[in-house]
Amino acid sequence: MQSIRLKRINIEVLLKLIILLGFAFFFYHIIKTGKVLLYVNPRIIPYIKFGIVAMIALSIFIVRDLFKPKRKVYLKPYLFFIIPLFMAFMVPTTSVASTSMSLGNAKKTTATNQVSSIKDNIIEDQNNINNNTIASNTNTNKPGEDLKMQDDTILVNDNNFIGWTQEISYNMAKYEGKKITLTGFVFKTDGFKENEFVPARLLMSCCAADLQPVGLLCHYDKAKELKQDTWIIVKGEIKILDYNGEKTPVIIAESIQITNKPTNEYVYPY
């Protein structure tokens, strides 16, 4: 890398300050605006705040060397930090679309058995979520702690989405015939029948890299007319249907209403 001759300011220290304070400001900005929830689970936020303090403290520590110039400075190593920092501010923060996802952690399969694998993993995902929930004593969304019914109707919201989906999956006989109301986005994948979709939410265990759609299978006569990722309110009744030798809780939709995207699109297992 071509070296740069300096006279007054230590460019290397200046670059370090730009990187440290730049990332500190970026993290502060996304926390203040709430956009941090598009990146990480709320449980990670305290660690980000600690990182902000650490970066500011380190900046104060090295600023004293700003006017101690070095004869040669190599810029190449700092590009690995400057480019991501630049992109963090320039690239708009948006939520993840579900079009390239498969439900749960379904394995890649052939076209003939893809739908079986995906549907079977609806329950498998809830098992994994439940294990994580049991292992944690503190819950951000408190899954399982707000499982109350009103007038014999299951009311699913942001705070109890995971709790209710796993409760219904584990104790489906208890809830067969019960009414249910929930909000989610339309999730479809190759292999679903024309009357099948999942009113899903994106589950974030740690960060945006592990996002996956979760929810209960839904039958609706006009499902073909519903566009992928459209946010809807589903009202229906829970039925236990046999699929591929497995008993599966399915929502038989009675009405569907288009609604606005919630402020926070994601749900959390703990």
DOKE-208806 format. One record per residue (C-alpha): residue number from 0; residue in one letter; x, y, z. Coordinates in steps of 0.5 Angstrom, whole numbers, plus 500, padded with zeros to 3 digits. Example, Ala and Ser with C-alpha at 12.3 -4.5 7.8 and 13.67 -1.06 7.14 Angstrom:
// DOKE-208806
{0 "A" {525 491 516}} {1 "S" {527 498 514}} 
// end
This chain:
// DOKE-208806
{0 "M" {500 500 500}} {1 "Q" {503 507 498}} {2 "S" {505 510 504}} {3 "I" {503 518 506}} {4 "R" {508 523 509}} {5 "L" {505 527 514}} {6 "K" {507 533 518}} {7 "R" {502 535 523}} {8 "I" {497 530 525}} {9 "N" {497 523 526}} {10 "I" {493 520 520}} {11 "E" {493 513 523}} {12 "V" {490 516 530}} {13 "L" {485 520 526}} {14 "L" {483 514 522}} {15 "K" {482 510 529}} {16 "L" {478 515 532}} {17 "I" {473 516 526}} {18 "I" {472 508 526}} {19 "L" {471 508 534}} {20 "L" {467 514 534}} {21 "G" {463 512 528}} {22 "F" {461 506 530}} {23 "A" {459 508 537}} {24 "F" {455 513 534}} {25 "F" {452 508 529}} {26 "F" {450 504 535}} {27 "Y" {447 510 539}} {28 "H" {443 512 533}} {29 "I" {440 505 532}} {30 "I" {438 504 539}} {31 "K" {435 511 540}} {32 "T" {431 510 534}} {33 "G" {429 503 535}} {34 "K" {432 500 529}} {35 "V" {437 496 533}} {36 "L" {431 491 534}} {37 "L" {432 489 526}} {38 "Y" {439 487 528}} {39 "V" {439 483 535}} {40 "N" {435 480 540}} {41 "P" {433 486 545}} {42 "R" {437 482 550}} {43 "I" {444 484 546}} {44 "I" {442 491 547}} {45 "P" {446 492 554}} {46 "Y" {452 489 551}} {47 "I" {452 494 545}} {48 "K" {451 500 550}} {49 "F" {457 497 554}} {50 "G" {461 497 547}} {51 "I" {459 504 546}} {52 "V" {462 506 552}} {53 "A" {468 502 551}} {54 "M" {469 505 544}} {55 "I" {468 512 547}} {56 "A" {473 511 553}} {57 "L" {478 508 548}} {58 "S" {478 514 543}} {59 "I" {479 519 549}} {60 "F" {485 514 551}} {61 "I" {488 515 544}} {62 "V" {486 522 542}} {63 "R" {493 524 546}} {64 "D" {497 521 540}} {65 "L" {493 525 535}} {66 "F" {499 530 534}} {67 "K" {504 526 534}} {68 "P" {505 524 527}} {69 "K" {508 518 524}} {70 "R" {512 519 518}} {71 "K" {509 513 514}} {72 "V" {502 510 515}} {73 "Y" {499 504 511}} {74 "L" {491 505 510}} {75 "K" {490 498 507}} {76 "P" {488 495 514}} {77 "Y" {483 500 516}} {78 "L" {479 500 510}} {79 "F" {476 493 513}} {80 "F" {473 498 518}} {81 "I" {471 504 514}} {82 "I" {468 500 508}} {83 "P" {463 497 513}} {84 "L" {462 503 517}} {85 "F" {460 507 511}} {86 "M" {455 502 508}} {87 "A" {452 502 515}} {88 "F" {450 509 514}} {89 "M" {449 509 507}} {90 "V" {445 503 506}} {91 "P" {437 503 509}} {92 "T" {435 499 515}} {93 "T" {429 494 513}} {94 "S" {426 488 515}} {95 "V" {428 481 512}} {96 "A" {423 479 507}} {97 "S" {421 471 507}} {98 "T" {421 470 500}} {99 "S" {428 466 500}} {100 "M" {426 463 507}} {101 "S" {424 456 509}} {102 "L" {419 455 515}} {103 "G" {424 453 521}} {104 "N" {430 449 520}} {105 "A" {427 445 514}} {106 "K" {433 441 511}} {107 "K" {433 441 503}} {108 "T" {429 436 500}} {109 "T" {427 434 493}} {110 "A" {421 437 490}} {111 "T" {416 431 492}} {112 "N" {418 431 499}} {113 "Q" {419 438 500}} {114 "V" {412 440 503}} {115 "S" {412 434 508}} {116 "S" {419 437 511}} {117 "I" {417 444 512}} {118 "K" {410 442 515}} {119 "D" {413 437 520}} {120 "N" {418 442 522}} {121 "I" {413 447 524}} {122 "I" {412 442 530}} {123 "E" {420 441 531}} {124 "D" {421 448 531}} {125 "Q" {416 449 537}} {126 "N" {420 444 541}} {127 "N" {427 447 540}} {128 "I" {424 454 542}} {129 "N" {421 451 548}} {130 "N" {427 448 550}} {131 "N" {430 454 550}} {132 "T" {425 458 554}} {133 "I" {425 452 559}} {134 "A" {433 454 560}} {135 "S" {432 461 561}} {136 "N" {429 464 567}} {137 "T" {428 471 564}} {138 "N" {424 473 558}} {139 "T" {424 479 554}} {140 "N" {417 477 551}} {141 "K" {415 473 556}} {142 "P" {413 467 552}} {143 "G" {408 462 556}} {144 "E" {407 467 561}} {145 "D" {401 471 558}} {146 "L" {397 465 555}} {147 "K" {390 467 557}} {148 "M" {383 466 553}} {149 "Q" {378 471 553}} {150 "D" {371 468 551}} {151 "D" {374 462 549}} {152 "T" {378 465 544}} {153 "I" {386 465 544}} {154 "L" {388 472 543}} {155 "V" {395 472 540}} {156 "N" {399 478 540}} {157 "D" {407 480 540}} {158 "N" {408 478 547}} {159 "N" {405 471 547}} {160 "F" {406 469 540}} {161 "I" {412 464 541}} {162 "G" {408 462 548}} {163 "W" {402 460 544}} {164 "T" {404 457 538}} {165 "Q" {408 452 542}} {166 "E" {403 451 547}} {167 "I" {398 449 542}} {168 "S" {403 444 538}} {169 "Y" {404 441 545}} {170 "N" {397 440 547}} {171 "M" {393 440 541}} {172 "A" {388 436 544}} {173 "K" {386 441 549}} {174 "Y" {385 447 544}} {175 "E" {382 443 538}} {176 "G" {375 447 537}} {177 "K" {378 453 540}} {178 "K" {377 460 537}} {179 "I" {384 463 535}} {180 "T" {385 471 533}} {181 "L" {393 472 531}} {182 "T" {397 477 527}} {183 "G" {402 475 522}} {184 "F" {405 476 515}} {185 "V" {403 471 509}} {186 "F" {408 466 508}} {187 "K" {408 461 503}} {188 "T" {413 456 500}} {189 "D" {413 451 494}} {190 "G" {409 445 495}} {191 "F" {404 448 499}} {192 "K" {397 447 497}} {193 "E" {393 453 494}} {194 "N" {389 453 500}} {195 "E" {395 453 505}} {196 "F" {399 458 508}} {197 "V" {402 460 515}} {198 "P" {400 467 518}} {199 "A" {408 467 521}} {200 "R" {412 471 525}} {201 "L" {420 472 524}} {202 "L" {423 469 530}} {203 "M" {430 472 532}} {204 "S" {434 468 537}} {205 "C" {440 472 537}} {206 "C" {441 477 531}} {207 "A" {438 478 524}} {208 "A" {443 472 521}} {209 "D" {438 467 525}} {210 "L" {431 469 523}} {211 "Q" {426 464 521}} {212 "P" {419 464 520}} {213 "V" {415 460 525}} {214 "G" {407 459 526}} {215 "L" {401 455 525}} {216 "L" {399 452 519}} {217 "C" {392 455 516}} {218 "H" {387 453 511}} {219 "Y" {383 458 507}} {220 "D" {379 457 501}} {221 "K" {382 464 498}} {222 "A" {389 463 500}} {223 "K" {391 463 493}} {224 "E" {389 471 493}} {225 "L" {393 472 499}} {226 "K" {400 475 497}} {227 "Q" {407 473 500}} {228 "D" {409 478 506}} {229 "T" {402 481 507}} {230 "W" {400 483 514}} {231 "I" {394 480 516}} {232 "I" {389 478 522}} {233 "V" {387 471 522}} {234 "K" {380 469 526}} {235 "G" {379 462 525}} {236 "E" {378 455 529}} {237 "I" {383 450 531}} {238 "K" {383 443 528}} {239 "I" {387 437 529}} {240 "L" {389 434 522}} {241 "D" {393 428 520}} {242 "Y" {398 430 515}} {243 "N" {404 424 513}} {244 "G" {402 420 519}} {245 "E" {403 426 524}} {246 "K" {397 430 528}} {247 "T" {398 437 526}} {248 "P" {394 443 529}} {249 "V" {391 447 523}} {250 "I" {388 454 523}} {251 "I" {381 453 519}} {252 "A" {380 461 517}} {253 "E" {374 464 518}} {254 "S" {376 471 516}} {255 "I" {382 475 514}} {256 "Q" {383 482 515}} {257 "I" {389 486 512}} {258 "T" {393 490 517}} {259 "N" {399 494 518}} {260 "K" {406 492 519}} {261 "P" {407 492 527}} {262 "T" {412 496 530}} {263 "N" {417 491 531}} {264 "E" {416 485 526}} {265 "Y" {420 480 530}} {266 "V" {418 475 536}} {267 "Y" {423 472 541}} {268 "P" {424 465 544}} {269 "Y" {427 469 551}} 
// end
